[in-house]
Amino acid sequence: VRDGRGRQRGAAARPTTPLGAPSSWTRGDLIGSGAFGRVYLGLDDATGRLVAVKQVSLATDAGAARRAAPHVAALESEVALLAGLSHPNIVRYLVRAGERE
């Protein structure tokens, strides 16, 4: 969903760690990318707080899903690790959300 200025808008769904996670946010510029997806600057619509939003595309057909399984397992390990970390020099993990396009 895009707002009036062409920015993508989203809402958190299926939160697993709701540590002050935004329920509605606006996607900003791409700030990084890696093996598991892209990271965007996000704006919490309710508070104006800036957040980092990692967007990951998952395979939808069975063959691609089998090939992607090791990558999905690695991503789930990353999420589990981040959820348990608390340090001023590490971005805090807020929530996991799932959305099908």
N, C-alpha and C positions, 0 to 999 in steps of 0.2 A: 504494500500500500504506500502510495507517495502522497506527501503533503503538497500544499500550494506552491512551494518553492522547489519541487522535484526531489525532495529528500525522502528516503524510504523511512517509513514509520513501522514500529513493531510493538508487540506486547509479549511479555514473558508468559510461557505456558509450561505447565507441569514443573514448577519449581521444586528442586530437591534440597536446596540450601538457601532459604529466603533471608539472608543476612542483609536486609535493607535493600534488596534488589529492586530495580525499577519495574513497575507494572506496565508502564508505557514509556517508550523511548523513541528518539529520532536518530536514524543512522546518518553519520557525517562522513568525513573523508576516510579513505583507506589509509591506515597507518602502518600496516605490515602484512606479510604473508609468509607462510611456511608450509611444511609437509602436510598439515591437516586442514588448512583453509586460510581464510583471510581475516585480518583484525581491523575493525573499524572504530573510529571515535564515535561514541554514542552520547546522547544528551538525555538524561532523565527528565521527562516532560513535567513531572510533579515538582522536582526540587531544583532543577537546573544543574545538577551535579553531572560532571563528565565521567563516563565509564568507557572501558574497552569492551567491545563486543566481538567475539570470535564466531565466525560463520563457517560452518562445515557442510559440504555437500556429500550426501551419502548415496550409494548405489541403490537403484530401484529394481533392477532385474537380478534374477537369481545368480547367473554366472558372474556378473560384476560384483555382487554382494559377497560371493565366495572369495574372489580375488582380493576384495577390500577388507576381508575379515581381520587379517593381522594388523592393518592400519587402524581399524575401528578399536581393536583391543588396546593398541598403543595409546590411542586418544582417550579411551576410558581410564587407562592408567594415569595419564597426564591429569585428567579431571580429578581423579581420586587424590593424587598428590597435592594439587593446588588447593583442594577443599580443606586439607589439613594444615596448610601453611599459614603462618601469621608473622610477618616481618615487615618493617617499614620500607625496605628496599625491594619488596616483591608485591606485585599487583595482587590485591585480594580477590579471591574467587567468590562470587556472589550467588550465582544461580545457573542451573542448567535448564535450558528450554528446548522444546522440540516443536518444529513446525514443518508441515509438508506444503510444498508449493505446487 
